[in-house]
Amino acid sequence: MKRIISFIAVTGTILSIACSSPTQVDENASTTAQDTVAGNYGAEVKELNITPTTEMVAFVQENGSFEGKIAGEIKEVCSSKGCWLTMDLPDGSSMRVTFKDYEFFVPKNSQGFPIILDGVATLTETDVKTLQHYAKDEGKSDEEVAKITEPKREITFEAVGVKIKNKA
């Protein structure tokens, strides 16, 4: 009987030591921004039937809107939540991308990553109040925000899905 109790005590001690030991960290393993940024956000986006941005812009200017997929690179991201991003258009202007029904966000550290967007581009006029809100999200000073006094006619994009790819 003493042997059984001794065996249980020793086994319990060994198990408690094994379970409480700190885990070893692999010093060669590291998490990079690419590991945490790349992926699908919102609806899954497949790399098929992607329209060149030049064609998308021409279509929007002629018809008022475009529905489909385009590719580009993230220029800026909302520093507050990742609730919008911008990407450059072929003419040098910037297009703001928001997310359908505010259902998903992108990582705040995703600037410079290549993307594929699926959704609707629209020719819109963005009011002063909204432009000032975006400027605050970008971290602009109160003085810079106050300088925004005119609405802006621009192409905006409402994405149902975003695929962020690894940097090359």
FIKOLZA-1660 file (N, C-alpha, C; in steps of 0.1 Angstrom, whole numbers, plus 5000, padded with zeros to 4 digits):
% residues 168
   i   px   py   pz ch aa at
   1 5008 4988 5000  A  M  N
   1 5000 5000 5000  A  M CA
   1 5009 5013 5000  A  M  C
   2 5020 5012 5008  A  K  N
   2 5029 5023 5009  A  K CA
   2 5035 5026 4995  A  K  C
   3 5038 5015 4988  A  R  N
   3 5044 5016 4974  A  R CA
   3 5034 5023 4965  A  R  C
   4 5022 5020 4965  A  I  N
   4 5012 5026 4956  A  I CA
   4 5011 5041 4960  A  I  C
   5 5010 5045 4972  A  I  N
   5 5009 5059 4976  A  I CA
   5 5022 5066 4972  A  I  C
   6 5033 5060 4974  A  S  N
   6 5046 5066 4970  A  S CA
   6 5046 5068 4955  A  S  C
   7 5042 5058 4947  A  F  N
   7 5041 5059 4933  A  F CA
   7 5032 5070 4928  A  F  C
   8 5021 5071 4934  A  I  N
   8 5011 5082 4930  A  I CA
   8 5017 5096 4934  A  I  C
   9 5024 5097 4945  A  A  N
   9 5030 5110 4949  A  A CA
   9 5041 5114 4940  A  A  C
  10 5050 5104 4936  A  V  N
  10 5061 5107 4927  A  V CA
  10 5055 5111 4913  A  V  C
  11 5046 5103 4908  A  T  N
  11 5040 5106 4895  A  T CA
  11 5033 5120 4895  A  T  C
  12 5026 5123 4905  A  G  N
  12 5019 5136 4906  A  G CA
  12 5029 5147 4906  A  G  C
  13 5040 5146 4914  A  T  N
  13 5050 5156 4914  A  T CA
  13 5057 5158 4901  A  T  C
  14 5060 5147 4894  A  I  N
  14 5066 5148 4880  A  I CA
  14 5056 5155 4871  A  I  C
  15 5044 5151 4871  A  L  N
  15 5034 5157 4862  A  L CA
  15 5032 5172 4865  A  L  C
  16 5032 5176 4878  A  S  N
  16 5030 5190 4881  A  S CA
  16 5042 5198 4877  A  S  C
  17 5054 5193 4878  A  I  N
  17 5066 5200 4873  A  I CA
  17 5066 5201 4858  A  I  C
  18 5062 5190 4851  A  A  N
  18 5062 5190 4837  A  A CA
  18 5052 5200 4831  A  A  C
  19 5040 5201 4838  A  C  N
  19 5030 5210 4833  A  C CA
  19 5032 5224 4836  A  C  C
  20 5041 5227 4846  A  S  N
  20 5043 5241 4850  A  S CA
  20 5056 5247 4844  A  S  C
  21 5064 5238 4837  A  S  N
  21 5076 5243 4832  A  S CA
  21 5073 5253 4821  A  S  C
  22 5081 5264 4820  A  P  N
  22 5079 5273 4809  A  P CA
  22 5083 5267 4796  A  P  C
  23 5075 5271 4786  A  T  N
  23 5078 5265 4773  A  T CA
  23 5090 5272 4767  A  T  C
  24 5098 5264 4759  A  Q  N
  24 5110 5270 4753  A  Q CA
  24 5105 5278 4741  A  Q  C
  25 5112 5290 4738  A  V  N
  25 5109 5298 4727  A  V CA
  25 5120 5295 4716  A  V  C
  26 5115 5293 4704  A  D  N
  26 5124 5291 4693  A  D CA
  26 5129 5305 4689  A  D  C
  27 5142 5308 4691  A  E  N
  27 5147 5321 4688  A  E CA
  27 5148 5323 4673  A  E  C
  28 5148 5313 4665  A  N  N
  28 5148 5314 4651  A  N CA
  28 5134 5317 4645  A  N  C
  29 5124 5315 4652  A  A  N
  29 5110 5317 4647  A  A CA
  29 5107 5332 4650  A  A  C
  30 5101 5339 4641  A  S  N
  30 5097 5352 4643  A  S CA
  30 5084 5355 4635  A  S  C
  31 5075 5363 4640  A  T  N
  31 5063 5367 4634  A  T CA
  31 5066 5380 4626  A  T  C
  32 5064 5381 4614  A  T  N
  32 5066 5393 4606  A  T CA
  32 5052 5399 4603  A  T  C
  33 5053 5411 4598  A  A  N
  33 5040 5418 4594  A  A CA
  33 5033 5410 4583  A  A  C
  34 5041 5403 4574  A  Q  N
  34 5035 5396 4563  A  Q CA
  34 5027 5384 4569  A  Q  C
  35 5032 5378 4580  A  D  N
  35 5025 5367 4586  A  D CA
  35 5011 5371 4591  A  D  C
  36 5010 5383 4596  A  T  N
  36 4998 5388 4602  A  T CA
  36 4989 5396 4593  A  T  C
  37 4994 5401 4582  A  V  N
  37 4986 5410 4573  A  V CA
  37 4980 5403 4562  A  V  C
  38 4988 5395 4555  A  A  N
  38 4983 5388 4543  A  A CA
  38 4971 5379 4546  A  A  C
  39 4961 5379 4537  A  G  N
  39 4949 5371 4539  A  G CA
  39 4937 5377 4534  A  G  C
  40 4925 5371 4535  A  N  N
  40 4913 5376 4531  A  N CA
  40 4905 5383 4542  A  N  C
  41 4899 5394 4539  A  Y  N
  41 4892 5402 4549  A  Y CA
  41 4878 5404 4542  A  Y  C
  42 4867 5401 4550  A  G  N
  42 4854 5402 4544  A  G CA
  42 4852 5389 4536  A  G  C
  43 4845 5391 4525  A  A  N
  43 4842 5379 4516  A  A CA
  43 4855 5374 4510  A  A  C
  44 4856 5361 4507  A  E  N
  44 4868 5356 4501  A  E CA
  44 4869 5362 4487  A  E  C
  45 4882 5366 4483  A  V  N
  45 4885 5372 4470  A  V CA
  45 4894 5362 4463  A  V  C
  46 4890 5358 4451  A  K  N
  46 4899 5349 4443  A  K CA
  46 4905 5357 4433  A  K  C
  47 4917 5353 4429  A  E  N
  47 4925 5361 4419  A  E CA
  47 4921 5357 4405  A  E  C
  48 4908 5360 4401  A  L  N
  48 4903 5357 4388  A  L CA
  48 4895 5370 4384  A  L  C
  49 4895 5372 4370  A  N  N
  49 4887 5382 4364  A  N CA
  49 4889 5396 4371  A  N  C
  50 4902 5400 4372  A  I  N
  50 4906 5413 4377  A  I CA
  50 4907 5423 4366  A  I  C
  51 4900 5434 4368  A  T  N
  51 4899 5445 4358  A  T CA
  51 4911 5454 4361  A  T  C
  52 4918 5458 4350  A  P  N
  52 4928 5468 4352  A  P CA
  52 4922 5481 4358  A  P  C
  53 4929 5488 4366  A  T  N
  53 4924 5501 4372  A  T CA
  53 4921 5511 4362  A  T  C
  54 4929 5512 4351  A  T  N
  54 4926 5521 4340  A  T CA
  54 4912 5519 4334  A  T  C
  55 4909 5507 4332  A  E  N
  55 4896 5503 4326  A  E CA
  55 4885 5506 4337  A  E  C
  56 4887 5504 4349  A  M  N
  56 4877 5507 4360  A  M CA
  56 4874 5521 4360  A  M  C
  57 4885 5530 4360  A  V  N
  57 4883 5544 4361  A  V CA
  57 4875 5549 4349  A  V  C
  58 4879 5545 4337  A  A  N
  58 4872 5549 4325  A  A CA
  58 4857 5545 4325  A  A  C
  59 4854 5533 4330  A  F  N
  59 4840 5528 4331  A  F CA
  59 4832 5536 4341  A  F  C
  60 4838 5539 4353  A  V  N
  60 4831 5548 4363  A  V CA
  60 4829 5562 4357  A  V  C
  61 4838 5567 4351  A  Q  N
  61 4837 5581 4345  A  Q CA
  61 4826 5581 4335  A  Q  C
  62 4824 5570 4327  A  E  N
  62 4814 5570 4317  A  E CA
  62 4800 5566 4322  A  E  C
  63 4800 5556 4332  A  N  N
  63 4787 5551 4336  A  N CA
  63 4783 5554 4351  A  N  C
  64 4792 5560 4358  A  G  N
  64 4789 5564 4372  A  G CA
  64 4793 5553 4382  A  G  C
  65 4794 5541 4378  A  S  N
  65 4798 5530 4388  A  S CA
  65 4804 5518 4381  A  S  C
  66 4810 5510 4388  A  F  N
  66 4817 5497 4383  A  F CA
  66 4816 5487 4394  A  F  C
  67 4812 5475 4390  A  E  N
  67 4812 5464 4400  A  E CA
  67 4822 5453 4395  A  E  C
  68 4831 5449 4404  A  G  N
  68 4840 5438 4400  A  G CA
  68 4853 5439 4409  A  G  C
  69 4864 5433 4403  A  K  N
  69 4876 5432 4411  A  K CA
  69 4887 5441 4404  A  K  C
  70 4895 5447 4413  A  I  N
  70 4906 5454 4408  A  I CA
  70 4918 5451 4417  A  I  C
  71 4930 5455 4413  A  A  N
  71 4942 5452 4421  A  A CA
  71 4950 5465 4422  A  A  C
  72 4957 5466 4433  A  G  N
  72 4966 5478 4435  A  G CA
  72 4975 5475 4447  A  G  C
  73 4978 5487 4454  A  E  N
  73 4987 5486 4466  A  E CA
  73 4981 5496 4476  A  E  C
  74 4981 5491 4488  A  I  N
  74 4976 5500 4499  A  I CA
  74 4985 5511 4502  A  I  C
  75 4980 5523 4501  A  K  N
  75 4988 5535 4503  A  K CA
  75 4987 5540 4518  A  K  C
  76 4974 5541 4523  A  E  N
  76 4972 5545 4537  A  E CA
  76 4961 5536 4542  A  E  C
  77 4961 5536 4556  A  V  N
  77 4951 5528 4563  A  V CA
  77 4946 5537 4574  A  V  C
  78 4933 5536 4578  A  C  N
  78 4928 5543 4589  A  C CA
  78 4936 5539 4601  A  C  C
  79 4942 5549 4608  A  S  N
  79 4951 5547 4619  A  S CA
  79 4943 5544 4632  A  S  C
  80 4930 5546 4632  A  S  N
  80 4922 5544 4643  A  S CA
  80 4918 5529 4644  A  S  C
  81 4912 5523 4633  A  K  N
  81 4907 5510 4634  A  K CA
  81 4910 5501 4622  A  K  C
  82 4915 5507 4611  A  G  N
  82 4917 5500 4599  A  G CA
  82 4904 5499 4591  A  G  C
  83 4895 5509 4593  A  C  N
  83 4882 5509 4588  A  C CA
  83 4881 5514 4573  A  C  C
  84 4892 5519 4568  A  W  N
  84 4893 5523 4554  A  W CA
  84 4907 5522 4550  A  W  C
  85 4909 5523 4536  A  L  N
  85 4923 5523 4531  A  L CA
  85 4922 5532 4519  A  L  C
  86 4934 5536 4514  A  T  N
  86 4935 5543 4501  A  T CA
  86 4944 5536 4492  A  T  C
  87 4942 5537 4479  A  M  N
  87 4951 5532 4469  A  M CA
  87 4952 5542 4458  A  M  C
  88 4964 5543 4451  A  D  N
  88 4966 5552 4440  A  D CA
  88 4959 5547 4428  A  D  C
  89 4954 5556 4420  A  L  N
  89 4948 5553 4407  A  L CA
  89 4959 5557 4396  A  L  C
  90 4957 5552 4384  A  P  N
  90 4967 5555 4374  A  P CA
  90 4969 5570 4371  A  P  C
  91 4960 5578 4373  A  D  N
  91 4962 5593 4371  A  D CA
  91 4969 5600 4382  A  D  C
  92 4973 5593 4392  A  G  N
  92 4980 5599 4404  A  G CA
  92 4971 5603 4415  A  G  C
  93 4958 5602 4413  A  S  N
  93 4948 5605 4424  A  S CA
  93 4947 5593 4433  A  S  C
  94 4941 5595 4444  A  S  N
  94 4940 5585 4454  A  S CA
  94 4925 5581 4456  A  S  C
  95 4922 5568 4457  A  M  N
  95 4908 5563 4459  A  M CA
  95 4907 5558 4473  A  M  C
  96 4896 5562 4480  A  R  N
  96 4893 5557 4493  A  R CA
  96 4885 5545 4492  A  R  C
  97 4888 5534 4500  A  V  N
  97 4881 5522 4500  A  V CA
  97 4875 5520 4514  A  V  C
  98 4862 5518 4514  A  T  N
  98 4855 5515 4527  A  T CA
  98 4850 5501 4526  A  T  C
  99 4845 5496 4536  A  F  N
  99 4841 5482 4537  A  F CA
  99 4826 5480 4539  A  F  C
 100 4819 5472 4531  A  K  N
 100 4805 5471 4531  A  K CA
 100 4799 5469 4545  A  K  C
 101 4790 5478 4548  A  D  N
 101 4783 5477 4561  A  D CA
 101 4792 5477 4573  A  D  C
 102 4804 5482 4571  A  Y  N
 102 4814 5483 4582  A  Y CA
 102 4816 5469 4589  A  Y  C
 103 4815 5458 4581  A  E  N
 103 4815 5445 4586  A  E CA
 103 4829 5440 4589  A  E  C
 104 4840 5446 4583  A  F  N
 104 4853 5441 4586  A  F CA
 104 4863 5452 4584  A  F  C
 105 4875 5451 4589  A  F  N
 105 4885 5460 4589  A  F CA
 105 4898 5453 4583  A  F  C
 106 4908 5461 4580  A  V  N
 106 4921 5456 4576  A  V CA
 106 4931 5459 4586  A  V  C
 107 4942 5452 4587  A  P  N
 107 4952 5456 4597  A  P CA
 107 4958 5470 4595  A  P  C
 108 4960 5477 4606  A  K  N
 108 4965 5491 4605  A  K CA
 108 4979 5492 4600  A  K  C
 109 4986 5481 4600  A  N  N
 109 5000 5481 4595  A  N CA
 109 5001 5475 4581  A  N  C
 110 4991 5476 4573  A  S  N
 110 4991 5470 4560  A  S CA
 110 4995 5479 4548  A  S  C
 111 5000 5491 4551  A  Q  N
 111 5005 5500 4541  A  Q CA
 111 5016 5494 4532  A  Q  C
 112 5015 5496 4519  A  G  N
 112 5025 5490 4510  A  G CA
 112 5023 5476 4506  A  G  C
 113 5012 5470 4511  A  F  N
 113 5009 5456 4506  A  F CA
 113 5001 5456 4494  A  F  C
 114 5003 5446 4485  A  P  N
 114 4995 5445 4473  A  P CA
 114 4981 5440 4477  A  P  C
 115 4971 5444 4470  A  I  N
 115 4957 5440 4473  A  I CA
 115 4949 5437 4461  A  I  C
 116 4938 5429 4463  A  I  N
 116 4928 5427 4453  A  I CA
 116 4915 5431 4460  A  I  C
 117 4907 5440 4454  A  L  N
 117 4895 5444 4460  A  L CA
 117 4883 5439 4452  A  L  C
 118 4872 5435 4458  A  D  N
 118 4860 5430 4452  A  D CA
 118 4849 5439 4457  A  D  C
 119 4842 5446 4448  A  G  N
 119 4831 5455 4453  A  G CA
 119 4826 5464 4442  A  G  C
 120 4822 5476 4446  A  V  N
 120 4816 5486 4437  A  V CA
 120 4824 5499 4438  A  V  C
 121 4828 5504 4427  A  A  N
 121 4834 5517 4426  A  A CA
 121 4823 5527 4421  A  A  C
 122 4823 5539 4427  A  T  N
 122 4813 5549 4424  A  T CA
 122 4819 5563 4423  A  T  C
 123 4814 5570 4413  A  L  N
 123 4818 5584 4412  A  L CA
 123 4809 5592 4422  A  L  C
 124 4816 5598 4432  A  T  N
 124 4808 5604 4443  A  T CA
 124 4813 5618 4446  A  T  C
 125 4805 5625 4453  A  E  N
 125 4810 5638 4459  A  E CA
 125 4810 5637 4474  A  E  C
 126 4822 5637 4479  A  T  N
 126 4824 5635 4494  A  T CA
 126 4823 5649 4501  A  T  C
 127 4814 5650 4510  A  D  N
 127 4811 5663 4517  A  D CA
 127 4822 5667 4526  A  D  C
 128 4823 5679 4530  A  V  N
 128 4833 5685 4538  A  V CA
 128 4834 5678 4552  A  V  C
 129 4823 5675 4558  A  K  N
 129 4823 5669 4571  A  K CA
 129 4830 5655 4571  A  K  C
 130 4827 5647 4561  A  T  N
 130 4833 5634 4559  A  T CA
 130 4848 5635 4556  A  T  C
 131 4852 5645 4547  A  L  N
 131 4866 5647 4544  A  L CA
 131 4874 5651 4557  A  L  C
 132 4868 5659 4565  A  Q  N
 132 4874 5663 4578  A  Q CA
 132 4875 5651 4587  A  Q  C
 133 4865 5642 4587  A  H  N
 133 4866 5630 4595  A  H CA
 133 4877 5621 4591  A  H  C
 134 4878 5619 4578  A  Y  N
 134 4889 5611 4572  A  Y CA
 134 4903 5617 4576  A  Y  C
 135 4904 5630 4575  A  A  N
 135 4917 5637 4578  A  A CA
 135 4920 5635 4593  A  A  C
 136 4910 5635 4602  A  K  N
 136 4913 5632 4616  A  K CA
 136 4918 5618 4618  A  K  C
 137 4911 5608 4610  A  D  N
 137 4915 5594 4611  A  D CA
 137 4930 5593 4606  A  D  C
 138 4934 5601 4597  A  E  N
 138 4948 5600 4592  A  E CA
 138 4958 5606 4602  A  E  C
 139 4953 5613 4613  A  G  N
 139 4962 5619 4622  A  G CA
 139 4966 5633 4619  A  G  C
 140 4958 5640 4610  A  K  N
 140 4961 5653 4606  A  K CA
 140 4958 5663 4618  A  K  C
 141 4965 5674 4618  A  S  N
 141 4963 5684 4629  A  S CA
 141 4950 5691 4627  A  S  C
 142 4945 5698 4638  A  D  N
 142 4933 5705 4637  A  D CA
 142 4934 5716 4627  A  D  C
 143 4946 5722 4625  A  E  N
 143 4948 5733 4615  A  E CA
 143 4946 5727 4601  A  E  C
 144 4951 5715 4598  A  E  N
 144 4950 5709 4585  A  E CA
 144 4936 5705 4583  A  E  C
 145 4929 5700 4593  A  V  N
 145 4915 5696 4591  A  V CA
 145 4906 5708 4588  A  V  C
 146 4909 5720 4595  A  A  N
 146 4901 5732 4593  A  A CA
 146 4903 5737 4579  A  A  C
 147 4914 5734 4572  A  K  N
 147 4916 5739 4558  A  K CA
 147 4907 5732 4548  A  K  C
 148 4901 5721 4552  A  I  N
 148 4892 5714 4543  A  I CA
 148 4878 5721 4543  A  I  C
 149 4876 5728 4532  A  T  N
 149 4863 5736 4531  A  T CA
 149 4855 5734 4519  A  T  C
 150 4860 5725 4510  A  E  N
 150 4852 5722 4498  A  E CA
 150 4850 5707 4496  A  E  C
 151 4838 5703 4491  A  P  N
 151 4836 5689 4489  A  P CA
 151 4845 5684 4478  A  P  C
 152 4847 5671 4476  A  K  N
 152 4856 5666 4467  A  K CA
 152 4849 5656 4458  A  K  C
 153 4850 5657 4445  A  R  N
 153 4844 5648 4435  A  R CA
 153 4855 5637 4433  A  R  C
 154 4851 5625 4435  A  E  N
 154 4862 5614 4434  A  E CA
 154 4855 5601 4432  A  E  C
 155 4864 5591 4429  A  I  N
 155 4859 5577 4428  A  I CA
 155 4862 5571 4442  A  I  C
 156 4852 5565 4447  A  T  N
 156 4853 5557 4459  A  T CA
 156 4850 5543 4457  A  T  C
 157 4854 5534 4466  A  F  N
 157 4852 5520 4464  A  F CA
 157 4846 5514 4477  A  F  C
 158 4835 5506 4476  A  E  N
 158 4830 5499 4487  A  E CA
 158 4833 5484 4485  A  E  C
 159 4841 5479 4493  A  A  N
 159 4846 5465 4491  A  A CA
 159 4837 5455 4499  A  A  C
 160 4834 5444 4493  A  V  N
 160 4827 5433 4501  A  V CA
 160 4838 5423 4505  A  V  C
 161 4850 5424 4499  A  G  N
 161 4861 5416 4503  A  G CA
 161 4874 5422 4498  A  G  C
 162 4884 5419 4506  A  V  N
 162 4898 5424 4503  A  V CA
 162 4908 5412 4505  A  V  C
 163 4916 5410 4495  A  K  N
 163 4927 5400 4497  A  K CA
 163 4940 5408 4497  A  K  C
 164 4947 5407 4508  A  I  N
 164 4960 5413 4510  A  I CA
 164 4970 5402 4507  A  I  C
 165 4979 5405 4498  A  K  N
 165 4989 5396 4494  A  K CA
 165 5002 5399 4501  A  K  C
 166 5011 5389 4502  A  N  N
 166 5024 5391 4507  A  N CA
 166 5032 5401 4498  A  N  C
 167 5041 5409 4504  A  K  N
 167 5049 5417 4496  A  K CA
 167 5059 5409 4488  A  K  C
 168 5062 5413 4476  A  A  N
 168 5071 5405 4468  A  A CA
 168 5085 5404 4473  A  A  C
% end
